[in-house]
Amino acid sequence: GGLGIGLTLVRQLVELHGGRVEARSAGAGQGSVFTARLPRSSRLGRENAEALHAAPAPCRILVVEDNADARDMLLALLTLERHDVCTAVDGPAGVDAALQLRPDVALIDIGLPGLNGYEVARRIRATEAGRTMKLIALTGYGRSEDMRMAREAGFDLHLVKPVEPRRLDEALRALLTAPEQR
């Protein structure tokens, strides 16, 4: 069993395109059937797709996430939006990937093995290349204290998981079109 993030994001993606997801089960231990229904053509689906594809332009994004389901879903979502996406599975690999690949944006989980996301952000920000990189904290915690800690570590933005596709798109658009602040 996973965290349920995958199915949540599938539902959000399907609904974004004017569809729906249904689940059926005969009971505990009997298995489940999940059905995704998408319209052939939908005004709502077209409007959402046009809004999603309007901006930002595709960019290089690093996803640092230890949970395979969450990482794979972010990879799929961002790749669908035509971004060039790389992944890392722990804190040290995230720092290395950020410094080698120099992505436009790094989405960094806070609860990482090896180094937590706050330390990953601090180490990235301590380098010349990391000073202008856009950093987004991904976490299951949304208290004001968590947001403060993310800001102090050098994150530009703090998003609570699971992140809705539309919210992630809005965050990327805002960060990539904002004037440099660092």
PyMOL commands that place a pseudoatom at each C-alpha (Angstrom):
pseudoatom trace, name=CA, resn=GLY, resi=1, chain=A, elem=C, hetatm=0, pos=[0.000, 0.000, 0.000]
pseudoatom trace, name=CA, resn=GLY, resi=2, chain=A, elem=C, hetatm=0, pos=[1.024, 3.525, -0.770]
pseudoatom trace, name=CA, resn=LEU, resi=3, chain=A, elem=C, hetatm=0, pos=[-0.058, 6.859, 0.606]
pseudoatom trace, name=CA, resn=GLY, resi=4, chain=A, elem=C, hetatm=0, pos=[-3.026, 7.207, -1.750]
pseudoatom trace, name=CA, resn=ILE, resi=5, chain=A, elem=C, hetatm=0, pos=[-1.332, 10.117, -3.506]
pseudoatom trace, name=CA, resn=GLY, resi=6, chain=A, elem=C, hetatm=0, pos=[-1.356, 8.358, -6.874]
pseudoatom trace, name=CA, resn=LEU, resi=7, chain=A, elem=C, hetatm=0, pos=[-5.107, 7.811, -7.003]
pseudoatom trace, name=CA, resn=THR, resi=8, chain=A, elem=C, hetatm=0, pos=[-5.787, 11.340, -5.733]
pseudoatom trace, name=CA, resn=LEU, resi=9, chain=A, elem=C, hetatm=0, pos=[-3.708, 12.834, -8.528]
pseudoatom trace, name=CA, resn=VAL, resi=10, chain=A, elem=C, hetatm=0, pos=[-5.252, 10.503, -11.121]
pseudoatom trace, name=CA, resn=ARG, resi=11, chain=A, elem=C, hetatm=0, pos=[-8.707, 11.691, -10.065]
pseudoatom trace, name=CA, resn=GLN, resi=12, chain=A, elem=C, hetatm=0, pos=[-7.612, 15.342, -10.263]
pseudoatom trace, name=CA, resn=LEU, resi=13, chain=A, elem=C, hetatm=0, pos=[-6.058, 14.883, -13.711]
pseudoatom trace, name=CA, resn=VAL, resi=14, chain=A, elem=C, hetatm=0, pos=[-9.106, 13.060, -15.056]
pseudoatom trace, name=CA, resn=GLU, resi=15, chain=A, elem=C, hetatm=0, pos=[-11.502, 15.682, -13.636]
pseudoatom trace, name=CA, resn=LEU, resi=16, chain=A, elem=C, hetatm=0, pos=[-9.316, 18.443, -15.074]
pseudoatom trace, name=CA, resn=HIS, resi=17, chain=A, elem=C, hetatm=0, pos=[-10.091, 17.000, -18.504]
pseudoatom trace, name=CA, resn=GLY, resi=18, chain=A, elem=C, hetatm=0, pos=[-13.831, 16.758, -17.856]
pseudoatom trace, name=CA, resn=GLY, resi=19, chain=A, elem=C, hetatm=0, pos=[-13.867, 13.089, -16.844]
pseudoatom trace, name=CA, resn=ARG, resi=20, chain=A, elem=C, hetatm=0, pos=[-14.509, 11.078, -13.718]
pseudoatom trace, name=CA, resn=VAL, resi=21, chain=A, elem=C, hetatm=0, pos=[-12.993, 8.161, -11.806]
pseudoatom trace, name=CA, resn=GLU, resi=22, chain=A, elem=C, hetatm=0, pos=[-15.106, 5.376, -10.300]
pseudoatom trace, name=CA, resn=ALA, resi=23, chain=A, elem=C, hetatm=0, pos=[-14.082, 2.716, -7.773]
pseudoatom trace, name=CA, resn=ARG, resi=24, chain=A, elem=C, hetatm=0, pos=[-15.821, -0.617, -7.098]
pseudoatom trace, name=CA, resn=SER, resi=25, chain=A, elem=C, hetatm=0, pos=[-15.050, -3.398, -4.664]
pseudoatom trace, name=CA, resn=ALA, resi=26, chain=A, elem=C, hetatm=0, pos=[-16.907, -6.506, -3.515]
pseudoatom trace, name=CA, resn=GLY, resi=27, chain=A, elem=C, hetatm=0, pos=[-15.448, -6.021, -0.035]
pseudoatom trace, name=CA, resn=ALA, resi=28, chain=A, elem=C, hetatm=0, pos=[-12.293, -6.392, 2.012]
pseudoatom trace, name=CA, resn=GLY, resi=29, chain=A, elem=C, hetatm=0, pos=[-9.774, -8.727, 0.421]
pseudoatom trace, name=CA, resn=GLN, resi=30, chain=A, elem=C, hetatm=0, pos=[-11.797, -8.956, -2.814]
pseudoatom trace, name=CA, resn=GLY, resi=31, chain=A, elem=C, hetatm=0, pos=[-9.749, -6.472, -4.832]
pseudoatom trace, name=CA, resn=SER, resi=32, chain=A, elem=C, hetatm=0, pos=[-10.866, -3.231, -6.430]
pseudoatom trace, name=CA, resn=VAL, resi=33, chain=A, elem=C, hetatm=0, pos=[-11.671, -1.992, -9.913]
pseudoatom trace, name=CA, resn=PHE, resi=34, chain=A, elem=C, hetatm=0, pos=[-10.928, 1.626, -10.817]
pseudoatom trace, name=CA, resn=THR, resi=35, chain=A, elem=C, hetatm=0, pos=[-12.416, 3.079, -13.992]
pseudoatom trace, name=CA, resn=ALA, resi=36, chain=A, elem=C, hetatm=0, pos=[-11.402, 6.412, -15.519]
pseudoatom trace, name=CA, resn=ARG, resi=37, chain=A, elem=C, hetatm=0, pos=[-13.865, 7.877, -18.008]
pseudoatom trace, name=CA, resn=LEU, resi=38, chain=A, elem=C, hetatm=0, pos=[-12.811, 10.738, -20.274]
pseudoatom trace, name=CA, resn=PRO, resi=39, chain=A, elem=C, hetatm=0, pos=[-15.033, 12.495, -22.818]
pseudoatom trace, name=CA, resn=ARG, resi=40, chain=A, elem=C, hetatm=0, pos=[-14.020, 12.285, -26.476]
pseudoatom trace, name=CA, resn=SER, resi=41, chain=A, elem=C, hetatm=0, pos=[-14.328, 16.033, -26.739]
pseudoatom trace, name=CA, resn=SER, resi=42, chain=A, elem=C, hetatm=0, pos=[-15.305, 18.416, -24.020]
pseudoatom trace, name=CA, resn=ARG, resi=43, chain=A, elem=C, hetatm=0, pos=[-15.513, 22.179, -23.857]
pseudoatom trace, name=CA, resn=LEU, resi=44, chain=A, elem=C, hetatm=0, pos=[-14.453, 21.984, -20.191]
pseudoatom trace, name=CA, resn=GLY, resi=45, chain=A, elem=C, hetatm=0, pos=[-11.558, 19.685, -21.031]
pseudoatom trace, name=CA, resn=ARG, resi=46, chain=A, elem=C, hetatm=0, pos=[-10.443, 21.946, -23.898]
pseudoatom trace, name=CA, resn=GLU, resi=47, chain=A, elem=C, hetatm=0, pos=[-10.649, 25.076, -21.728]
pseudoatom trace, name=CA, resn=ASN, resi=48, chain=A, elem=C, hetatm=0, pos=[-8.627, 23.445, -18.954]
pseudoatom trace, name=CA, resn=ALA, resi=49, chain=A, elem=C, hetatm=0, pos=[-6.072, 22.108, -21.423]
pseudoatom trace, name=CA, resn=GLU, resi=50, chain=A, elem=C, hetatm=0, pos=[-5.720, 25.536, -23.060]
pseudoatom trace, name=CA, resn=ALA, resi=51, chain=A, elem=C, hetatm=0, pos=[-5.220, 27.189, -19.673]
pseudoatom trace, name=CA, resn=LEU, resi=52, chain=A, elem=C, hetatm=0, pos=[-2.634, 24.613, -18.668]
pseudoatom trace, name=CA, resn=HIS, resi=53, chain=A, elem=C, hetatm=0, pos=[-0.708, 24.913, -21.922]
pseudoatom trace, name=CA, resn=ALA, resi=54, chain=A, elem=C, hetatm=0, pos=[-0.807, 28.722, -22.117]
pseudoatom trace, name=CA, resn=ALA, resi=55, chain=A, elem=C, hetatm=0, pos=[2.247, 29.148, -19.864]
pseudoatom trace, name=CA, resn=PRO, resi=56, chain=A, elem=C, hetatm=0, pos=[4.803, 28.663, -18.526]
pseudoatom trace, name=CA, resn=ALA, resi=57, chain=A, elem=C, hetatm=0, pos=[7.097, 27.574, -21.307]
pseudoatom trace, name=CA, resn=PRO, resi=58, chain=A, elem=C, hetatm=0, pos=[8.613, 24.146, -20.746]
pseudoatom trace, name=CA, resn=CYS, resi=59, chain=A, elem=C, hetatm=0, pos=[11.559, 24.242, -18.383]
pseudoatom trace, name=CA, resn=ARG, resi=60, chain=A, elem=C, hetatm=0, pos=[13.982, 21.921, -16.602]
pseudoatom trace, name=CA, resn=ILE, resi=61, chain=A, elem=C, hetatm=0, pos=[12.579, 20.669, -13.286]
pseudoatom trace, name=CA, resn=LEU, resi=62, chain=A, elem=C, hetatm=0, pos=[14.208, 18.519, -10.624]
pseudoatom trace, name=CA, resn=VAL, resi=63, chain=A, elem=C, hetatm=0, pos=[11.901, 16.458, -8.380]
pseudoatom trace, name=CA, resn=VAL, resi=64, chain=A, elem=C, hetatm=0, pos=[13.526, 15.328, -5.113]
pseudoatom trace, name=CA, resn=GLU, resi=65, chain=A, elem=C, hetatm=0, pos=[11.079, 12.871, -3.524]
pseudoatom trace, name=CA, resn=ASP, resi=66, chain=A, elem=C, hetatm=0, pos=[11.703, 9.587, -1.700]
pseudoatom trace, name=CA, resn=ASN, resi=67, chain=A, elem=C, hetatm=0, pos=[8.142, 8.234, -2.060]
pseudoatom trace, name=CA, resn=ALA, resi=68, chain=A, elem=C, hetatm=0, pos=[8.042, 6.354, -5.379]
pseudoatom trace, name=CA, resn=ASP, resi=69, chain=A, elem=C, hetatm=0, pos=[4.296, 6.932, -5.955]
pseudoatom trace, name=CA, resn=ALA, resi=70, chain=A, elem=C, hetatm=0, pos=[4.536, 10.688, -5.375]
pseudoatom trace, name=CA, resn=ARG, resi=71, chain=A, elem=C, hetatm=0, pos=[7.750, 10.947, -7.424]
pseudoatom trace, name=CA, resn=ASP, resi=72, chain=A, elem=C, hetatm=0, pos=[6.301, 8.984, -10.356]
pseudoatom trace, name=CA, resn=MET, resi=73, chain=A, elem=C, hetatm=0, pos=[3.084, 10.997, -10.350]
pseudoatom trace, name=CA, resn=LEU, resi=74, chain=A, elem=C, hetatm=0, pos=[4.952, 14.321, -10.342]
pseudoatom trace, name=CA, resn=LEU, resi=75, chain=A, elem=C, hetatm=0, pos=[7.218, 13.022, -13.110]
pseudoatom trace, name=CA, resn=ALA, resi=76, chain=A, elem=C, hetatm=0, pos=[4.195, 12.006, -15.211]
pseudoatom trace, name=CA, resn=LEU, resi=77, chain=A, elem=C, hetatm=0, pos=[2.300, 15.240, -14.561]
pseudoatom trace, name=CA, resn=LEU, resi=78, chain=A, elem=C, hetatm=0, pos=[5.256, 17.500, -15.358]
pseudoatom trace, name=CA, resn=THR, resi=79, chain=A, elem=C, hetatm=0, pos=[6.271, 15.469, -18.409]
pseudoatom trace, name=CA, resn=LEU, resi=80, chain=A, elem=C, hetatm=0, pos=[2.716, 15.791, -19.763]
pseudoatom trace, name=CA, resn=GLU, resi=81, chain=A, elem=C, hetatm=0, pos=[3.208, 19.546, -19.516]
pseudoatom trace, name=CA, resn=ARG, resi=82, chain=A, elem=C, hetatm=0, pos=[6.322, 19.162, -21.710]
pseudoatom trace, name=CA, resn=HIS, resi=83, chain=A, elem=C, hetatm=0, pos=[8.841, 19.961, -18.979]
pseudoatom trace, name=CA, resn=ASP, resi=84, chain=A, elem=C, hetatm=0, pos=[12.271, 18.303, -18.931]
pseudoatom trace, name=CA, resn=VAL, resi=85, chain=A, elem=C, hetatm=0, pos=[12.110, 16.421, -15.610]
pseudoatom trace, name=CA, resn=CYS, resi=86, chain=A, elem=C, hetatm=0, pos=[14.848, 14.699, -13.604]
pseudoatom trace, name=CA, resn=THR, resi=87, chain=A, elem=C, hetatm=0, pos=[14.406, 12.970, -10.256]
pseudoatom trace, name=CA, resn=ALA, resi=88, chain=A, elem=C, hetatm=0, pos=[16.408, 12.208, -7.124]
pseudoatom trace, name=CA, resn=VAL, resi=89, chain=A, elem=C, hetatm=0, pos=[15.357, 9.889, -4.289]
pseudoatom trace, name=CA, resn=ASP, resi=90, chain=A, elem=C, hetatm=0, pos=[17.136, 11.340, -1.247]
pseudoatom trace, name=CA, resn=GLY, resi=91, chain=A, elem=C, hetatm=0, pos=[18.687, 14.521, 0.110]
pseudoatom trace, name=CA, resn=PRO, resi=92, chain=A, elem=C, hetatm=0, pos=[22.334, 14.009, -0.924]
pseudoatom trace, name=CA, resn=ALA, resi=93, chain=A, elem=C, hetatm=0, pos=[21.324, 12.914, -4.449]
pseudoatom trace, name=CA, resn=GLY, resi=94, chain=A, elem=C, hetatm=0, pos=[19.042, 15.958, -4.651]
pseudoatom trace, name=CA, resn=VAL, resi=95, chain=A, elem=C, hetatm=0, pos=[21.871, 18.366, -3.844]
pseudoatom trace, name=CA, resn=ASP, resi=96, chain=A, elem=C, hetatm=0, pos=[24.171, 16.654, -6.362]
pseudoatom trace, name=CA, resn=ALA, resi=97, chain=A, elem=C, hetatm=0, pos=[21.506, 16.655, -9.094]
pseudoatom trace, name=CA, resn=ALA, resi=98, chain=A, elem=C, hetatm=0, pos=[20.643, 20.322, -8.500]
pseudoatom trace, name=CA, resn=LEU, resi=99, chain=A, elem=C, hetatm=0, pos=[24.277, 21.385, -8.780]
pseudoatom trace, name=CA, resn=GLN, resi=100, chain=A, elem=C, hetatm=0, pos=[25.029, 19.220, -11.823]
pseudoatom trace, name=CA, resn=LEU, resi=101, chain=A, elem=C, hetatm=0, pos=[21.803, 19.739, -13.791]
pseudoatom trace, name=CA, resn=ARG, resi=102, chain=A, elem=C, hetatm=0, pos=[21.103, 23.343, -12.743]
pseudoatom trace, name=CA, resn=PRO, resi=103, chain=A, elem=C, hetatm=0, pos=[17.325, 23.080, -13.184]
pseudoatom trace, name=CA, resn=ASP, resi=104, chain=A, elem=C, hetatm=0, pos=[15.083, 26.124, -13.458]
pseudoatom trace, name=CA, resn=VAL, resi=105, chain=A, elem=C, hetatm=0, pos=[12.986, 24.745, -10.578]
pseudoatom trace, name=CA, resn=ALA, resi=106, chain=A, elem=C, hetatm=0, pos=[13.547, 22.105, -7.903]
pseudoatom trace, name=CA, resn=LEU, resi=107, chain=A, elem=C, hetatm=0, pos=[10.535, 20.522, -6.158]
pseudoatom trace, name=CA, resn=ILE, resi=108, chain=A, elem=C, hetatm=0, pos=[11.929, 19.197, -2.876]
pseudoatom trace, name=CA, resn=ASP, resi=109, chain=A, elem=C, hetatm=0, pos=[10.178, 16.969, -0.347]
pseudoatom trace, name=CA, resn=ILE, resi=110, chain=A, elem=C, hetatm=0, pos=[10.896, 17.976, 3.242]
pseudoatom trace, name=CA, resn=GLY, resi=111, chain=A, elem=C, hetatm=0, pos=[10.956, 14.476, 4.774]
pseudoatom trace, name=CA, resn=LEU, resi=112, chain=A, elem=C, hetatm=0, pos=[13.891, 13.049, 2.814]
pseudoatom trace, name=CA, resn=PRO, resi=113, chain=A, elem=C, hetatm=0, pos=[16.388, 10.401, 3.932]
pseudoatom trace, name=CA, resn=GLY, resi=114, chain=A, elem=C, hetatm=0, pos=[20.040, 11.411, 4.203]
pseudoatom trace, name=CA, resn=LEU, resi=115, chain=A, elem=C, hetatm=0, pos=[19.373, 15.152, 4.433]
pseudoatom trace, name=CA, resn=ASN, resi=116, chain=A, elem=C, hetatm=0, pos=[15.978, 16.702, 5.053]
pseudoatom trace, name=CA, resn=GLY, resi=117, chain=A, elem=C, hetatm=0, pos=[14.561, 19.116, 2.499]
pseudoatom trace, name=CA, resn=TYR, resi=118, chain=A, elem=C, hetatm=0, pos=[15.486, 22.170, 4.567]
pseudoatom trace, name=CA, resn=GLU, resi=119, chain=A, elem=C, hetatm=0, pos=[19.157, 21.165, 4.539]
pseudoatom trace, name=CA, resn=VAL, resi=120, chain=A, elem=C, hetatm=0, pos=[18.973, 20.365, 0.813]
pseudoatom trace, name=CA, resn=ALA, resi=121, chain=A, elem=C, hetatm=0, pos=[17.687, 23.907, 0.174]
pseudoatom trace, name=CA, resn=ARG, resi=122, chain=A, elem=C, hetatm=0, pos=[20.386, 25.461, 2.395]
pseudoatom trace, name=CA, resn=ARG, resi=123, chain=A, elem=C, hetatm=0, pos=[23.152, 23.581, 0.575]
pseudoatom trace, name=CA, resn=ILE, resi=124, chain=A, elem=C, hetatm=0, pos=[21.797, 24.517, -2.834]
pseudoatom trace, name=CA, resn=ARG, resi=125, chain=A, elem=C, hetatm=0, pos=[21.438, 28.183, -1.839]
pseudoatom trace, name=CA, resn=ALA, resi=126, chain=A, elem=C, hetatm=0, pos=[25.031, 28.232, -0.542]
pseudoatom trace, name=CA, resn=THR, resi=127, chain=A, elem=C, hetatm=0, pos=[26.331, 27.775, -4.108]
pseudoatom trace, name=CA, resn=GLU, resi=128, chain=A, elem=C, hetatm=0, pos=[26.587, 30.291, -6.932]
pseudoatom trace, name=CA, resn=ALA, resi=129, chain=A, elem=C, hetatm=0, pos=[24.292, 28.215, -9.184]
pseudoatom trace, name=CA, resn=GLY, resi=130, chain=A, elem=C, hetatm=0, pos=[21.738, 27.761, -6.406]
pseudoatom trace, name=CA, resn=ARG, resi=131, chain=A, elem=C, hetatm=0, pos=[21.206, 31.426, -5.631]
pseudoatom trace, name=CA, resn=THR, resi=132, chain=A, elem=C, hetatm=0, pos=[18.815, 31.974, -8.541]
pseudoatom trace, name=CA, resn=MET, resi=133, chain=A, elem=C, hetatm=0, pos=[17.315, 28.480, -8.765]
pseudoatom trace, name=CA, resn=LYS, resi=134, chain=A, elem=C, hetatm=0, pos=[13.604, 28.410, -7.877]
pseudoatom trace, name=CA, resn=LEU, resi=135, chain=A, elem=C, hetatm=0, pos=[12.976, 26.064, -4.934]
pseudoatom trace, name=CA, resn=ILE, resi=136, chain=A, elem=C, hetatm=0, pos=[9.552, 24.706, -3.987]
pseudoatom trace, name=CA, resn=ALA, resi=137, chain=A, elem=C, hetatm=0, pos=[9.060, 22.820, -0.705]
pseudoatom trace, name=CA, resn=LEU, resi=138, chain=A, elem=C, hetatm=0, pos=[6.705, 19.829, -0.919]
pseudoatom trace, name=CA, resn=THR, resi=139, chain=A, elem=C, hetatm=0, pos=[5.381, 18.622, 2.407]
pseudoatom trace, name=CA, resn=GLY, resi=140, chain=A, elem=C, hetatm=0, pos=[2.451, 17.082, 4.174]
pseudoatom trace, name=CA, resn=TYR, resi=141, chain=A, elem=C, hetatm=0, pos=[2.615, 19.892, 6.745]
pseudoatom trace, name=CA, resn=GLY, resi=142, chain=A, elem=C, hetatm=0, pos=[1.010, 23.262, 6.142]
pseudoatom trace, name=CA, resn=ARG, resi=143, chain=A, elem=C, hetatm=0, pos=[1.255, 25.062, 9.473]
pseudoatom trace, name=CA, resn=SER, resi=144, chain=A, elem=C, hetatm=0, pos=[2.599, 28.610, 9.545]
pseudoatom trace, name=CA, resn=GLU, resi=145, chain=A, elem=C, hetatm=0, pos=[5.661, 27.282, 11.410]
pseudoatom trace, name=CA, resn=ASP, resi=146, chain=A, elem=C, hetatm=0, pos=[6.378, 24.867, 8.531]
pseudoatom trace, name=CA, resn=MET, resi=147, chain=A, elem=C, hetatm=0, pos=[6.074, 27.690, 6.021]
pseudoatom trace, name=CA, resn=ARG, resi=148, chain=A, elem=C, hetatm=0, pos=[8.403, 29.877, 8.085]
pseudoatom trace, name=CA, resn=MET, resi=149, chain=A, elem=C, hetatm=0, pos=[11.007, 27.106, 8.287]
pseudoatom trace, name=CA, resn=ALA, resi=150, chain=A, elem=C, hetatm=0, pos=[10.810, 26.590, 4.520]
pseudoatom trace, name=CA, resn=ARG, resi=151, chain=A, elem=C, hetatm=0, pos=[11.262, 30.308, 3.870]
pseudoatom trace, name=CA, resn=GLU, resi=152, chain=A, elem=C, hetatm=0, pos=[14.232, 30.485, 6.260]
pseudoatom trace, name=CA, resn=ALA, resi=153, chain=A, elem=C, hetatm=0, pos=[15.867, 27.488, 4.547]
pseudoatom trace, name=CA, resn=GLY, resi=154, chain=A, elem=C, hetatm=0, pos=[15.692, 29.316, 1.207]
pseudoatom trace, name=CA, resn=PHE, resi=155, chain=A, elem=C, hetatm=0, pos=[12.549, 27.978, -0.438]
pseudoatom trace, name=CA, resn=ASP, resi=156, chain=A, elem=C, hetatm=0, pos=[10.649, 30.337, -2.723]
pseudoatom trace, name=CA, resn=LEU, resi=157, chain=A, elem=C, hetatm=0, pos=[7.340, 28.562, -2.188]
pseudoatom trace, name=CA, resn=HIS, resi=158, chain=A, elem=C, hetatm=0, pos=[5.762, 25.993, 0.144]
pseudoatom trace, name=CA, resn=LEU, resi=159, chain=A, elem=C, hetatm=0, pos=[3.156, 23.540, -1.224]
pseudoatom trace, name=CA, resn=VAL, resi=160, chain=A, elem=C, hetatm=0, pos=[1.224, 20.969, 0.797]
pseudoatom trace, name=CA, resn=LYS, resi=161, chain=A, elem=C, hetatm=0, pos=[0.920, 17.423, -0.629]
pseudoatom trace, name=CA, resn=PRO, resi=162, chain=A, elem=C, hetatm=0, pos=[-0.897, 16.079, -2.440]
pseudoatom trace, name=CA, resn=VAL, resi=163, chain=A, elem=C, hetatm=0, pos=[-0.529, 19.053, -4.774]
pseudoatom trace, name=CA, resn=GLU, resi=164, chain=A, elem=C, hetatm=0, pos=[-3.381, 19.570, -7.210]
pseudoatom trace, name=CA, resn=PRO, resi=165, chain=A, elem=C, hetatm=0, pos=[-2.169, 19.762, -10.828]
pseudoatom trace, name=CA, resn=ARG, resi=166, chain=A, elem=C, hetatm=0, pos=[-3.719, 23.198, -11.326]
pseudoatom trace, name=CA, resn=ARG, resi=167, chain=A, elem=C, hetatm=0, pos=[-2.065, 24.538, -8.148]
pseudoatom trace, name=CA, resn=LEU, resi=168, chain=A, elem=C, hetatm=0, pos=[1.324, 23.200, -9.236]
pseudoatom trace, name=CA, resn=ASP, resi=169, chain=A, elem=C, hetatm=0, pos=[0.913, 24.802, -12.662]
pseudoatom trace, name=CA, resn=GLU, resi=170, chain=A, elem=C, hetatm=0, pos=[-0.026, 28.133, -11.055]
pseudoatom trace, name=CA, resn=ALA, resi=171, chain=A, elem=C, hetatm=0, pos=[2.992, 27.937, -8.739]
pseudoatom trace, name=CA, resn=LEU, resi=172, chain=A, elem=C, hetatm=0, pos=[5.378, 27.208, -11.611]
pseudoatom trace, name=CA, resn=ARG, resi=173, chain=A, elem=C, hetatm=0, pos=[3.885, 30.000, -13.698]
pseudoatom trace, name=CA, resn=ALA, resi=174, chain=A, elem=C, hetatm=0, pos=[4.208, 32.506, -10.844]
pseudoatom trace, name=CA, resn=LEU, resi=175, chain=A, elem=C, hetatm=0, pos=[7.795, 31.543, -10.018]
pseudoatom trace, name=CA, resn=LEU, resi=176, chain=A, elem=C, hetatm=0, pos=[9.019, 31.424, -13.601]
pseudoatom trace, name=CA, resn=THR, resi=177, chain=A, elem=C, hetatm=0, pos=[7.505, 34.762, -14.591]
pseudoatom trace, name=CA, resn=ALA, resi=178, chain=A, elem=C, hetatm=0, pos=[8.386, 36.636, -11.383]
pseudoatom trace, name=CA, resn=PRO, resi=179, chain=A, elem=C, hetatm=0, pos=[11.304, 39.083, -11.452]
pseudoatom trace, name=CA, resn=GLU, resi=180, chain=A, elem=C, hetatm=0, pos=[14.481, 37.873, -9.729]
pseudoatom trace, name=CA, resn=GLN, resi=181, chain=A, elem=C, hetatm=0, pos=[14.350, 38.458, -5.969]
pseudoatom trace, name=CA, resn=ARG, resi=182, chain=A, elem=C, hetatm=0, pos=[17.668, 36.971, -4.808]
for i in range(1, 182): cmd.bond("trace and resi %d" % i, "trace and resi %d" % (i + 1))
show_as sticks, trace
zoom trace
